[in-house]
Amino acid sequence: MSDIVYSKNLTLHELETKFHLELPDDPQFFSEWQGSLPAVSDQEKQFLDKLKAGYLNLIKYPPVLENTVQMAILAPLLFFADFYLPPFHITSEMSVSVSELDEDITVEGKIDILVLREHLWVMVIESKRASFSVEAGLAQLLSYMLANPDPDYLNIGLITTGGSFMFVKLVAGKNPRYSFSRVFEIRNPGNELYSVLSILKHFRQLFLHIS
């Protein structure tokens, strides 16, 4: 019988050791968030500027908890990326479990938000309160991505604190490999939400063409 470990209690070292995860030193391994990406319209930019201003106002009144991040920042981004429209849909608080190869350890947890196209997992999203770093959610997110029932397809995750965004890619196998994008920060000059929305749109296009 395997021991049950909850994903929120896992460290990245423990996850890498138990599930033989590897982090390749290859900038092309996760190229999907780079390169030629969909344009963001002037209307969308105006909206994203308001979203940034709203976030900067929101964090003046802590604590900014996970459900607030989802409502105020994440939900509008998913709306403008058209993930609420067919053939996509969204579910939340989905329970998952994954066992390592020797089945000595089973990791259990609940995915904050899961974007699907029919049964196919499009994107696993882990949200953290604004006072956390995106690094705090990496092991948790990867454990959920390991539970993807269709591991041969593109396996994408997103960690956000509302003010920071980092995309993650996982490729399954005997030694699963993962990598991540740079961190997009709302407080940086300009508005990095433009890039976040553009990448979300790109992932939507990729999954529209997966048969």
C-alpha atoms as a printed R data frame, in Angstrom:
    type eleno elety resid chain resno       x      y       z
1   ATOM     1    CA   MET     A     1   0.000  0.000   0.000
2   ATOM     2    CA   SER     A     2   1.425  3.393  -0.981
3   ATOM     3    CA   ASP     A     3   1.853  6.339   1.373
4   ATOM     4    CA   ILE     A     4  -0.334  9.343   0.559
5   ATOM     5    CA   VAL     A     5   1.357 12.731   0.281
6   ATOM     6    CA   TYR     A     6  -0.581 15.936  -0.351
7   ATOM     7    CA   SER     A     7   0.706 18.027  -3.232
8   ATOM     8    CA   LYS     A     8   0.783 21.268  -1.247
9   ATOM     9    CA   ASN     A     9   3.275 19.679   1.162
10  ATOM    10    CA   LEU     A    10   5.723 18.505  -1.525
11  ATOM    11    CA   THR     A    11   9.044 20.164  -2.210
12  ATOM    12    CA   LEU     A    12  10.413 20.347  -5.735
13  ATOM    13    CA   HIS     A    13  13.362 18.165  -4.681
14  ATOM    14    CA   GLU     A    14  11.018 15.469  -3.370
15  ATOM    15    CA   LEU     A    15   8.963 15.547  -6.552
16  ATOM    16    CA   GLU     A    16  12.041 15.355  -8.797
17  ATOM    17    CA   THR     A    17  13.437 12.459  -6.752
18  ATOM    18    CA   LYS     A    18  10.254 10.385  -6.475
19  ATOM    19    CA   PHE     A    19   9.073 10.880 -10.063
20  ATOM    20    CA   HIS     A    20  12.499 11.148 -11.752
21  ATOM    21    CA   LEU     A    21  11.713 14.602 -13.099
22  ATOM    22    CA   GLU     A    22  14.407 16.270 -15.179
23  ATOM    23    CA   LEU     A    23  14.970 19.928 -16.066
24  ATOM    24    CA   PRO     A    24  16.724 19.947 -19.472
25  ATOM    25    CA   ASP     A    25  19.218 22.703 -20.271
26  ATOM    26    CA   ASP     A    26  17.668 23.372 -23.661
27  ATOM    27    CA   PRO     A    27  16.022 26.725 -24.489
28  ATOM    28    CA   GLN     A    28  14.111 25.062 -27.347
29  ATOM    29    CA   PHE     A    29  12.472 22.475 -25.085
30  ATOM    30    CA   PHE     A    30   9.697 24.940 -24.232
31  ATOM    31    CA   SER     A    31   9.505 27.100 -27.329
32  ATOM    32    CA   GLU     A    32   5.703 27.377 -27.415
33  ATOM    33    CA   TRP     A    33   5.609 30.518 -25.272
34  ATOM    34    CA   GLN     A    34   8.076 32.309 -27.555
35  ATOM    35    CA   GLY     A    35   8.319 33.263 -31.215
36  ATOM    36    CA   SER     A    36   5.429 34.429 -33.364
37  ATOM    37    CA   LEU     A    37   2.427 34.983 -31.097
38  ATOM    38    CA   PRO     A    38  -1.090 36.319 -31.744
39  ATOM    39    CA   ALA     A    39  -1.549 40.062 -31.657
40  ATOM    40    CA   VAL     A    40  -3.298 41.837 -28.798
41  ATOM    41    CA   SER     A    41  -5.791 44.417 -30.078
42  ATOM    42    CA   ASP     A    42  -5.930 48.045 -28.945
43  ATOM    43    CA   GLN     A    43  -9.250 47.320 -27.233
44  ATOM    44    CA   GLU     A    44  -7.703 44.389 -25.370
45  ATOM    45    CA   LYS     A    45  -4.730 46.552 -24.364
46  ATOM    46    CA   GLN     A    46  -7.095 49.139 -22.893
47  ATOM    47    CA   PHE     A    47  -8.787 46.409 -20.903
48  ATOM    48    CA   LEU     A    48  -5.444 44.963 -19.720
49  ATOM    49    CA   ASP     A    49  -4.308 48.420 -18.634
50  ATOM    50    CA   LYS     A    50  -7.427 48.632 -16.451
51  ATOM    51    CA   LEU     A    51  -6.737 45.114 -15.170
52  ATOM    52    CA   LYS     A    52  -3.209 46.151 -14.166
53  ATOM    53    CA   ALA     A    53  -4.483 49.298 -12.454
54  ATOM    54    CA   GLY     A    54  -7.098 47.235 -10.641
55  ATOM    55    CA   TYR     A    55  -4.489 44.786  -9.379
56  ATOM    56    CA   LEU     A    56  -2.216 47.563  -8.138
57  ATOM    57    CA   ASN     A    57  -5.170 48.991  -6.232
58  ATOM    58    CA   LEU     A    58  -6.199 45.561  -4.925
59  ATOM    59    CA   ILE     A    59  -2.857 44.799  -3.273
60  ATOM    60    CA   LYS     A    60  -3.080 47.965  -1.201
61  ATOM    61    CA   TYR     A    61  -5.662 46.086   0.880
62  ATOM    62    CA   PRO     A    62  -4.093 42.748   1.917
63  ATOM    63    CA   PRO     A    63  -4.449 39.877   2.230
64  ATOM    64    CA   VAL     A    64  -5.122 39.108  -1.435
65  ATOM    65    CA   LEU     A    65  -6.099 35.440  -1.275
66  ATOM    66    CA   GLU     A    66  -6.203 32.805  -4.020
67  ATOM    67    CA   ASN     A    67  -9.917 33.155  -4.766
68  ATOM    68    CA   THR     A    68  -9.475 36.940  -5.109
69  ATOM    69    CA   VAL     A    69  -6.611 36.397  -7.575
70  ATOM    70    CA   GLN     A    70  -8.825 34.053  -9.591
71  ATOM    71    CA   MET     A    71 -11.771 36.445  -9.664
72  ATOM    72    CA   ALA     A    72  -9.951 39.739 -10.234
73  ATOM    73    CA   ILE     A    73  -7.078 38.745 -12.540
74  ATOM    74    CA   LEU     A    74  -7.229 35.203 -13.860
75  ATOM    75    CA   ALA     A    75 -10.906 34.994 -14.846
76  ATOM    76    CA   PRO     A    76 -10.776 38.113 -17.084
77  ATOM    77    CA   LEU     A    77  -7.615 36.848 -18.826
78  ATOM    78    CA   LEU     A    78  -9.214 33.478 -19.574
79  ATOM    79    CA   PHE     A    79 -12.316 35.305 -20.846
80  ATOM    80    CA   PHE     A    80 -10.338 37.433 -23.315
81  ATOM    81    CA   ALA     A    81  -8.365 34.361 -24.435
82  ATOM    82    CA   ASP     A    82 -11.759 32.763 -25.338
83  ATOM    83    CA   PHE     A    83 -11.354 29.779 -23.038
84  ATOM    84    CA   TYR     A    84 -14.988 30.109 -21.954
85  ATOM    85    CA   LEU     A    85 -16.185 29.478 -25.521
86  ATOM    86    CA   PRO     A    86 -16.657 26.106 -27.279
87  ATOM    87    CA   PRO     A    87 -14.899 23.771 -27.734
88  ATOM    88    CA   PHE     A    88 -13.261 24.743 -24.419
89  ATOM    89    CA   HIS     A    89 -14.619 24.760 -20.904
90  ATOM    90    CA   ILE     A    90 -13.313 25.274 -17.384
91  ATOM    91    CA   THR     A    91 -13.636 23.322 -14.166
92  ATOM    92    CA   SER     A    92 -12.266 24.031 -10.705
93  ATOM    93    CA   GLU     A    93 -11.257 22.186  -7.539
94  ATOM    94    CA   MET     A    94 -10.776 18.911  -9.431
95  ATOM    95    CA   SER     A    95  -9.298 16.126  -7.286
96  ATOM    96    CA   VAL     A    96  -6.357 14.208  -8.790
97  ATOM    97    CA   SER     A    97  -3.823 11.615  -7.665
98  ATOM    98    CA   VAL     A    98  -0.635 10.252  -9.196
99  ATOM    99    CA   SER     A    99   1.638  7.393  -8.082
100 ATOM   100    CA   GLU     A   100   5.374  7.143  -8.679
101 ATOM   101    CA   LEU     A   101   6.784  4.166 -10.600
102 ATOM   102    CA   ASP     A   102   7.276  1.868  -7.595
103 ATOM   103    CA   GLU     A   103   3.880  2.933  -6.215
104 ATOM   104    CA   ASP     A   104   5.361  3.636  -2.790
105 ATOM   105    CA   ILE     A   105   4.059  7.215  -2.889
106 ATOM   106    CA   THR     A   106   0.720  8.563  -4.102
107 ATOM   107    CA   VAL     A   107   0.362 12.323  -4.415
108 ATOM   108    CA   GLU     A   108  -3.115 13.748  -4.004
109 ATOM   109    CA   GLY     A   109  -4.444 17.258  -4.412
110 ATOM   110    CA   LYS     A   110  -7.005 19.547  -6.018
111 ATOM   111    CA   ILE     A   111  -6.371 21.502  -9.204
112 ATOM   112    CA   ASP     A   112  -7.401 25.136  -8.751
113 ATOM   113    CA   ILE     A   113  -8.515 25.604 -12.368
114 ATOM   114    CA   LEU     A   114  -8.407 23.181 -15.285
115 ATOM   115    CA   VAL     A   115  -9.048 24.284 -18.865
116 ATOM   116    CA   LEU     A   116 -10.313 21.467 -21.092
117 ATOM   117    CA   ARG     A   117 -11.244 20.781 -24.693
118 ATOM   118    CA   GLU     A   118 -13.772 18.000 -24.265
119 ATOM   119    CA   HIS     A   119 -11.787 15.472 -22.160
120 ATOM   120    CA   LEU     A   120  -8.361 16.820 -23.179
121 ATOM   121    CA   TRP     A   121  -6.443 18.830 -20.591
122 ATOM   122    CA   VAL     A   122  -5.472 22.160 -22.141
123 ATOM   123    CA   MET     A   123  -3.961 23.954 -19.174
124 ATOM   124    CA   VAL     A   124  -3.565 23.294 -15.446
125 ATOM   125    CA   ILE     A   125  -3.619 26.496 -13.409
126 ATOM   126    CA   GLU     A   126  -2.360 26.964  -9.862
127 ATOM   127    CA   SER     A   127  -3.103 30.292  -8.203
128 ATOM   128    CA   LYS     A   128  -1.376 31.576  -5.093
129 ATOM   129    CA   ARG     A   129  -2.060 34.526  -2.829
130 ATOM   130    CA   ALA     A   130  -0.340 37.746  -3.881
131 ATOM   131    CA   SER     A   131   2.218 37.589  -1.074
132 ATOM   132    CA   PHE     A   132   3.633 34.273  -2.411
133 ATOM   133    CA   SER     A   133   6.247 33.685  -5.105
134 ATOM   134    CA   VAL     A   134   5.352 31.648  -8.183
135 ATOM   135    CA   GLU     A   135   8.125 29.275  -7.061
136 ATOM   136    CA   ALA     A   136   5.895 28.291  -4.145
137 ATOM   137    CA   GLY     A   137   3.454 26.664  -6.540
138 ATOM   138    CA   LEU     A   138   5.852 24.897  -8.922
139 ATOM   139    CA   ALA     A   139   6.033 21.486  -7.214
140 ATOM   140    CA   GLN     A   140   2.274 21.506  -6.649
141 ATOM   141    CA   LEU     A   141   1.549 22.365 -10.276
142 ATOM   142    CA   LEU     A   142   3.960 19.727 -11.623
143 ATOM   143    CA   SER     A   143   2.356 17.042  -9.466
144 ATOM   144    CA   TYR     A   144  -1.004 17.869 -11.055
145 ATOM   145    CA   MET     A   145   0.487 17.872 -14.550
146 ATOM   146    CA   LEU     A   146   1.915 14.393 -13.900
147 ATOM   147    CA   ALA     A   147  -1.688 13.230 -13.395
148 ATOM   148    CA   ASN     A   148  -2.694 14.257 -16.937
149 ATOM   149    CA   PRO     A   149  -4.646 11.287 -18.376
150 ATOM   150    CA   ASP     A   150  -3.435 12.104 -21.926
151 ATOM   151    CA   PRO     A   151   0.316 12.610 -21.377
152 ATOM   152    CA   ASP     A   152   1.213 12.258 -25.058
153 ATOM   153    CA   TYR     A   153  -0.396 15.601 -25.862
154 ATOM   154    CA   LEU     A   154   1.011 19.032 -25.090
155 ATOM   155    CA   ASN     A   155   0.966 19.391 -21.289
156 ATOM   156    CA   ILE     A   156   0.892 23.035 -20.176
157 ATOM   157    CA   GLY     A   157   0.542 24.668 -16.778
158 ATOM   158    CA   LEU     A   158   0.348 28.195 -15.414
159 ATOM   159    CA   ILE     A   159   1.219 29.525 -11.966
160 ATOM   160    CA   THR     A   160  -0.005 32.968 -10.989
161 ATOM   161    CA   THR     A   161  -0.091 35.141  -7.910
162 ATOM   162    CA   GLY     A   162  -2.089 37.781  -9.751
163 ATOM   163    CA   GLY     A   163   1.007 39.949 -10.068
164 ATOM   164    CA   SER     A   164   3.325 37.242 -11.449
165 ATOM   165    CA   PHE     A   165   2.758 34.642 -14.178
166 ATOM   166    CA   MET     A   166   4.905 31.662 -15.173
167 ATOM   167    CA   PHE     A   167   4.037 29.024 -17.798
168 ATOM   168    CA   VAL     A   168   5.253 25.434 -17.415
169 ATOM   169    CA   LYS     A   169   5.607 22.549 -19.859
170 ATOM   170    CA   LEU     A   170   5.879 18.858 -18.940
171 ATOM   171    CA   VAL     A   171   6.764 15.979 -21.275
172 ATOM   172    CA   ALA     A   172   5.860 12.545 -19.898
173 ATOM   173    CA   GLY     A   173   8.011  9.436 -19.991
174 ATOM   174    CA   LYS     A   174  10.107  7.218 -17.726
175 ATOM   175    CA   ASN     A   175  12.020 10.368 -16.832
176 ATOM   176    CA   PRO     A   176   9.521 13.216 -17.284
177 ATOM   177    CA   ARG     A   177  11.036 16.523 -18.348
178 ATOM   178    CA   TYR     A   178   9.797 19.975 -17.528
179 ATOM   179    CA   SER     A   179  10.685 23.587 -18.207
180 ATOM   180    CA   PHE     A   180   9.212 27.005 -17.634
181 ATOM   181    CA   SER     A   181   8.878 30.409 -19.235
182 ATOM   182    CA   ARG     A   182  10.287 33.593 -17.829
183 ATOM   183    CA   VAL     A   183   8.208 35.199 -15.102
184 ATOM   184    CA   PHE     A   184   5.905 37.984 -16.295
185 ATOM   185    CA   GLU     A   185   5.466 40.682 -13.663
186 ATOM   186    CA   ILE     A   186   2.679 43.252 -13.546
187 ATOM   187    CA   ARG     A   187   4.961 45.738 -11.774
188 ATOM   188    CA   ASN     A   188   7.490 45.753 -14.621
189 ATOM   189    CA   PRO     A   189   7.498 48.822 -16.925
190 ATOM   190    CA   GLY     A   190   4.816 48.726 -19.590
191 ATOM   191    CA   ASN     A   191   2.187 46.035 -19.224
192 ATOM   192    CA   GLU     A   192   3.348 42.422 -19.328
193 ATOM   193    CA   LEU     A   193  -0.269 41.258 -19.277
194 ATOM   194    CA   TYR     A   194  -0.141 41.896 -23.030
195 ATOM   195    CA   SER     A   195   2.375 39.045 -23.334
196 ATOM   196    CA   VAL     A   196   0.422 36.792 -20.961
197 ATOM   197    CA   LEU     A   197  -2.763 37.194 -23.000
198 ATOM   198    CA   SER     A   198  -0.889 36.657 -26.264
199 ATOM   199    CA   ILE     A   199   0.583 33.380 -24.962
200 ATOM   200    CA   LEU     A   200  -2.822 32.221 -23.712
201 ATOM   201    CA   LYS     A   201  -4.277 32.911 -27.161
202 ATOM   202    CA   HIS     A   202  -1.440 30.930 -28.743
203 ATOM   203    CA   PHE     A   203  -2.085 27.891 -26.544
204 ATOM   204    CA   ARG     A   204  -5.766 28.073 -27.474
205 ATOM   205    CA   GLN     A   205  -4.828 27.957 -31.168
206 ATOM   206    CA   LEU     A   206  -2.498 25.000 -30.602
207 ATOM   207    CA   PHE     A   207  -5.208 22.947 -28.900
208 ATOM   208    CA   LEU     A   208  -7.778 23.850 -31.544
209 ATOM   209    CA   HIS     A   209  -5.626 21.955 -34.059
210 ATOM   210    CA   ILE     A   210  -4.961 18.864 -31.927
211 ATOM   211    CA   SER     A   211  -7.062 15.954 -33.149
